[in-house]
C-alpha cells in the first residue's frame, strides 16, 4: 500500500511540473491563476500535506 501512495504522489508531482512548464511557456496568456500556480509550486517543492493525499487515496480505494 505504501508504494501505491508513493506512486500517487509521484504522478501528482509530475502533472504539477507539466502544468507549471506550460504556464511558463504561455506567460501572460496562461489560463492558470496565481493561486493555482502557488499550489502547484508547493506540491512540486514537497510542501503539500502528504497525509491528505494518503487519506484521499484510502477513501477512493474504499
N, C-alpha and C positions, 0 to 999 in steps of 0.2 A: 504494500500500500504506500510505503514511503517513496518508492521510485515513481509511482503514478503521480504523487503530489509534486515531486521534483520535476517531472516531465511537464505537468501542467504549468508550473512556474516558468520553466524554460520557454515553453511555447508563448506564454503571455509576454515575456520579455522580448522575444523575437518579433512578435507582432507590434509591440510598442516601438521597437527600434525601427521597424519598417515605416510605421506611421510618421515618426519623427524625421526620418530620412526624406519622405515625400514632402513633409511640411517644409523642410529646409530648402528643397528644390523649388517649391512653388512660391516661397517667400510670402509677400503680402496677399497673393491670390489664393492662399490656402484656406480651406473651409474650416479648419480646426481653430477653436478659440484658445485664448491664453490659459484658461483653467484646465482644459484637456491636455494641452502641451505640458503644463506643470505636473499633472497627474502621470502622464506618460514618462516624463523625466524621472519622477520619483520611483516609478516601477523599474525603470532601467537601472537606476542607481541603488536599487535594493532598499529603498526607504519605505516601501509599502508594507502593510501588515501581512505577514505570511500566514498568521493564524486565520485571518479572514478567508484567504484562498483555500486553505485546507477545510475550513468549515463549509464553505460553499460547495467544494468538491464532494464532501461527505453527504450533504443534503441532496446534491444532484444524483449521486450514486444510489440513494435510497429511493 
